[in-house]
Amino acid sequence: MSQTVATTKMSSRGQVVIPETIRDRLRLGPGVQFAVFAQEDVVMLKVINPPSADEFARLKRELQRQARQGGRKRSDIPKTISKVRGRR
């Protein structure tokens, strides 16, 4: 994959515009979400691609399988949520 280089700058509100050449090349449109990573003087944006309905269903089945193997029941959910939220 070839590399596209462009420059931009941050506004006083901390906003950065992704240059049009990059947006077009990556087909980025309004509402696209990013994970933002930083290390030393490097800031990296990674497009977050939500799973398709089929992939989500597959993930759900896998989590349910793991819960059953771990001896978890649906009735355990409220207690677990309270524990995680610190309301033991």
Rosetta silent file (secondary structure, phi, psi, omega in degrees, C-alpha in Angstrom):
SEQUENCE: MSQTVATTKMSSRGQVVIPETIRDRLRLGPGVQFAVFAQEDVVMLKVINPPSADEFARLKRELQRQARQGGRKRSDIPKTISKVRGRR
SCORE:     score description
SCORE:     0.000 S_00000001
   1 L     0.000  131.420  179.066    0.000    0.000    0.000 S_00000001
   2 L   -77.680  161.025 -175.083    1.388    3.376   -0.927 S_00000001
   3 L  -105.896  138.605  174.774    1.629    6.106    1.640 S_00000001
   4 L  -111.201  130.241  179.875   -0.123    9.491    1.507 S_00000001
   5 L  -117.911  134.190  176.791    1.416   12.351    3.447 S_00000001
   6 L  -147.454  165.181  178.623   -0.361   15.593    4.268 S_00000001
   7 L  -119.092  157.118  177.881   -0.103   18.240    6.964 S_00000001
   8 L  -154.632  176.017  175.681   -2.686   19.778    9.268 S_00000001
   9 L  -142.105  160.265 -178.147   -2.745   21.754   12.506 S_00000001
  10 E   -88.675  139.917  176.994   -4.675   21.729   15.743 S_00000001
  11 L   -80.357  173.442  178.426   -7.243   24.425   16.518 S_00000001
  12 L   -65.119  -17.875  178.429   -7.454   26.292   19.813 S_00000001
  13 L   -95.064    6.270  177.928  -10.202   23.807   20.781 S_00000001
  14 L    83.549   12.167 -179.074   -7.943   20.793   20.204 S_00000001
  15 L   -90.920  142.652  178.460   -9.594   19.833   16.914 S_00000001
  16 E  -125.029  130.802  177.668   -7.591   18.461   14.002 S_00000001
  17 L   -90.521  129.392  174.297   -8.892   18.329   10.443 S_00000001
  18 L   -81.409  122.017 -176.286   -7.974   15.209    8.503 S_00000001
  19 L   -55.585  147.354 -176.465   -6.895   16.487    5.082 S_00000001
  20 H   -56.147  -38.448 -179.611   -9.271   15.802    2.194 S_00000001
  21 H   -60.378  -38.054  178.760   -6.725   13.681    0.324 S_00000001
  22 H   -72.388  -45.779  179.714   -6.533   11.318    3.304 S_00000001
  23 H   -58.251  -44.173 -179.943  -10.313   11.303    3.882 S_00000001
  24 H   -65.202  -45.447 -176.918  -10.946   10.488    0.223 S_00000001
  25 H   -62.029  -39.514 -177.931   -8.294    7.778    0.054 S_00000001
  26 H   -94.195    0.865 -178.652   -9.596    6.044    3.184 S_00000001
  27 L    54.963   50.322 -179.905  -13.256    6.806    2.404 S_00000001
  28 L   -93.074  131.062  179.632  -13.767    8.549    5.749 S_00000001
  29 L  -126.191  178.269  179.204  -17.054   10.333    6.239 S_00000001
  30 L   -56.247  140.471  177.130  -18.887   12.183    9.003 S_00000001
  31 L    88.917   -7.323  177.719  -19.394   10.145   12.149 S_00000001
  32 L   -62.662  135.436  179.903  -16.421    7.816   11.646 S_00000001
  33 L  -104.514  150.377 -178.093  -14.951    6.975   15.049 S_00000001
  34 E  -129.657  147.968  163.613  -11.279    6.572   15.882 S_00000001
  35 E   -92.078  140.593 -177.085   -9.174    5.091   18.639 S_00000001
  36 E  -116.399  126.016 -179.444   -6.357    7.532   19.441 S_00000001
  37 E  -118.275  145.337  178.340   -2.916    6.292   20.459 S_00000001
  38 E  -138.002  137.856  174.122    0.044    8.368   21.618 S_00000001
  39 E  -150.544  120.829 -175.638    3.670    7.507   22.227 S_00000001
  40 L    51.456 -119.061 -177.377    6.334   10.154   22.685 S_00000001
  41 L  -102.310   21.647 -179.717    5.743   12.622   19.812 S_00000001
  42 E  -110.740  129.304  173.165    3.582   10.287   17.694 S_00000001
  43 E  -117.817  128.380 -177.537   -0.219   10.474   17.613 S_00000001
  44 E  -125.746  135.273  175.422   -1.975    7.735   15.665 S_00000001
  45 E  -106.071  135.176  177.473   -5.645    7.449   14.718 S_00000001
  46 E  -124.435  122.508  179.104   -7.136    4.020   14.047 S_00000001
  47 E   -62.333  133.753  176.365  -10.574    3.756   12.444 S_00000001
  48 L   -94.208  116.861  178.149  -12.968    1.803   14.632 S_00000001
  49 L  -103.688  109.328  179.113  -14.963   -0.605   12.489 S_00000001
  50 L   -64.911  149.770 -179.383  -17.988   -1.915   14.363 S_00000001
  51 L   -67.003  151.011  174.655  -18.672   -5.605   13.819 S_00000001
  52 L   -68.874  168.599  178.318  -21.287   -6.639   11.274 S_00000001
  53 H   -60.066  -39.591  178.838  -24.527   -8.173   12.563 S_00000001
  54 H   -65.362  -43.861  179.880  -23.185  -11.634   11.691 S_00000001
  55 H   -65.525  -40.750  178.783  -19.882  -11.015   13.481 S_00000001
  56 H   -61.691  -43.087  178.766  -21.728   -9.608   16.509 S_00000001
  57 H   -62.186  -40.860  178.109  -23.946  -12.713   16.633 S_00000001
  58 H   -63.757  -43.556  178.316  -20.847  -14.944   16.432 S_00000001
  59 H   -62.576  -41.492  179.273  -19.169  -13.012   19.265 S_00000001
  60 H   -61.372  -46.663  178.646  -22.339  -13.252   21.370 S_00000001
  61 H   -59.861  -41.577 -179.763  -22.541  -17.037   20.883 S_00000001
  62 H   -64.951  -42.706  178.083  -18.869  -17.399   21.831 S_00000001
  63 H   -64.303  -39.383  177.968  -19.315  -15.316   25.002 S_00000001
  64 H   -64.404  -40.241  178.099  -22.390  -17.345   25.954 S_00000001
  65 H   -61.733  -45.813  179.867  -20.426  -20.566   25.431 S_00000001
  66 H   -64.970  -37.863  178.302  -17.593  -19.307   27.620 S_00000001
  67 H   -63.260  -44.239  178.029  -20.039  -18.194   30.319 S_00000001
  68 H   -61.324  -44.339  179.555  -21.665  -21.647   30.369 S_00000001
  69 H   -62.235  -32.196  179.369  -18.253  -23.320   30.585 S_00000001
  70 L   -84.491    3.465  177.956  -17.391  -21.034   33.496 S_00000001
  71 L    78.377   17.620 -179.850  -20.562  -22.015   35.325 S_00000001
  72 L   -84.775  146.017  178.101  -22.190  -18.592   34.922 S_00000001
  73 L  -123.663  160.261  178.546  -25.963  -18.200   34.819 S_00000001
  74 H   -56.484  -34.293 -178.812  -28.203  -15.362   33.658 S_00000001
  75 H   -68.476  -13.772  177.777  -29.157  -14.802   37.303 S_00000001
  76 H   -77.937  -16.774 -171.760  -25.488  -13.931   38.061 S_00000001
  77 H   -60.527  -52.950 -178.654  -25.611  -10.786   35.892 S_00000001
  78 H   -58.392  -41.113  179.621  -27.123   -8.245   38.389 S_00000001
  79 H   -63.391  -41.728 -179.697  -24.750   -9.358   41.156 S_00000001
  80 H   -66.330  -41.951  178.286  -21.745   -9.079   38.825 S_00000001
  81 H   -60.971  -45.352  178.520  -22.787   -5.609   37.634 S_00000001
  82 H   -60.836  -41.393  179.856  -23.137   -4.418   41.236 S_00000001
  83 H   -62.189  -46.676 -178.729  -19.729   -5.853   42.104 S_00000001
  84 H   -64.320  -36.266 -179.884  -18.053   -4.121   39.157 S_00000001
  85 L   -80.232   -0.658  176.465  -19.741   -0.830   40.019 S_00000001
  86 L    83.750   18.713 -179.497  -18.451   -1.105   43.586 S_00000001
  87 L  -105.948   32.453 -175.088  -21.809   -1.729   45.249 S_00000001
  88 L   -30.032    0.000    0.000  -20.948   -5.162   46.543 S_00000001
